[in-house]
């Protein structure tokens, strides 16, 4: 599959919305019930820009978005400033071609470039594909919160994985 990686811009929001809503409605990748709106995604995009958080997209030859990855704060308190939580979403008809792995690797690279130290992945405990992907990239299992969510008529367990990065060289407490 041919594709190009680049930063997503506001004009990709409808495609990002479509990818997220498909996952939201059909999978346990998001513990949400109602589809997001373009207004919600515009606020999301603005917060990403303000926080200098990348939104890396994989684009086909016609510049259609095949998938994207991003990260944001893990927790909002100051001592967590070197920790982030990420997400990776691949369009339903582009899954199984290795794009998730490439997007995950790219987001890891961006995290190191921005001097983060730890990346968290919150993954539905039954999502074996995502768990396997993260383990292949060096993420380690940290624990499971049982019955963290309720969707599709059943309780969902949320597993956490983390990757420790080499950065920053000189962390500070400010």
N, C-alpha and C positions, 0 to 999 in steps of 0.2 A: 504494500500500500504506500503510495507516494503522498507525502504531506510536508508541510513547513511549520515550524514552531515560531510563534511570535506573540507579543503582548496583545491581549484583547483590548479593544477600545469600546466606547459607548455604542457604536453601531452594531456590535456583536450581541448586545443585550437581548434582542428577541431570540437569537439562536441559543444563547446561554439559558434563557428562560425555558425554551422548548426542551432542552436536554435535562434541566433540573426537574421540570414538571413531569416529564416521562418517568424519570427515576422515582420521583415522589409518589406518583400514582400507582406504579407497578412494582416497586421494590421496597426493601427496608433499608436502603442506603440513606434515606432521610427519615427521621422520625417526625414527620409532619403529615397532616391529613388533607389540607386544602391546597390547591395549586397556588403558586405565587403569582403576583401580578407584575406588570412592567414597572409600576410605581415602586413596589418593594425592591425590585432588582436595581432600579436607579439609585435608591438609597444605599443598597449593598455596594454598588459600584463606586459611589461617592466615598463611602467609608474605606473601601480598598485603596482608592487613590490617595485619600488623606493620610492613611497609615503607611503609604509606600509598600503596600502588599501587592505582589504581582498576580496577574491573571494570565497565565500562559495558555495559549490556544494551539491546537493542532488543526491546520487548515489543508483542505484538499486543493487540487489544481485549479478549481473554480472559486477558490477562496471561501468555501463553505466550512463552517466549524464542525470538526469531527469530535472534539472533546476539549476539556480544559482542566487546569489545575490551579489552585490558589492556596494561600494560607493567610492566617490572621492570628490575633492574640489567643493564647491558650487561656489565660486568666487576666483580669484587668489590673491586678495589684502590681506595684512597681518591681518587686523582687522576681516577678515572672517575666520580665522584659526580654530575657534571652530564650524564652520558650514560646513555641507557636503550635497551632493545630492546623492541619492541612485537609484539603479535599481534592479528589480527582473524579471527574465524571466523563464518560465516553458515550457518545451518541449510540442509541440502541443498535443501529444497523452498522456500526463501525467497531463493535466489541469483538474481542477474540483475535485482534490483529497486532497486539503488542503496544497499542497506543497508551494504555494505562501505565505500563512500565516506563515508557519514554517520558510521559508527562510527570510521573512521580520522580524519576531521576532529575528532570529539569527543575522541579520545584525544590528538590534537595540541594541542587547546585545554587539556586537563587537564595535559599536560606543561609548557606555558608557564605555566599558573597555579601549578604547583609548582616553577617556576624551573629546569627542566632546559634544557640548551643543545643537545643533539643526540639525535636518535632514529635508531636503527638498525633496518633491516628485513632479515632473512635470508630470502631467497626462493628456492625451487627454480628453477633457471635455465630450466626448461621451462614454468613457470607464467606464461604470457604475460598472463593476466588480472590477476593480482596485480601484476605488473611495471607494466603499463599504469596501473592504479589508483594505484600509488605515484608514478609519474612525473607523472601529472595533478595530484597534490597537492604537487609540488615536490621529491620525493625524487630524489637524483642517484645514478647508478651509481658504485660505488666499486671493484668488482672481483669476481672469481669464484674460488672455491676448487674446483678440478676434483676429481671423484671424492671429494667430502666424505662421501658416504653411499652405501649400497647397499640398494636396496629394489625389490621387484617384478622381481627378476632382472636389474637393471642398475645401473650406477654413476650417481650423481646429483651434479650440479654445483650448488653453493650460491652464489648471487649476493647481494652486499650492496649495499644502498642506504641513503642517509642524508639526513636533513633537519636543517639547522641552524636553530635557533630564535633569537629575539631575546633571550631570557632567558638567564641572570640578569643584572640590571643591574650587580651588584657581586659577581663571583665571588671566593671566598676559598680559601685553602689551609689547611684545618684538618682 
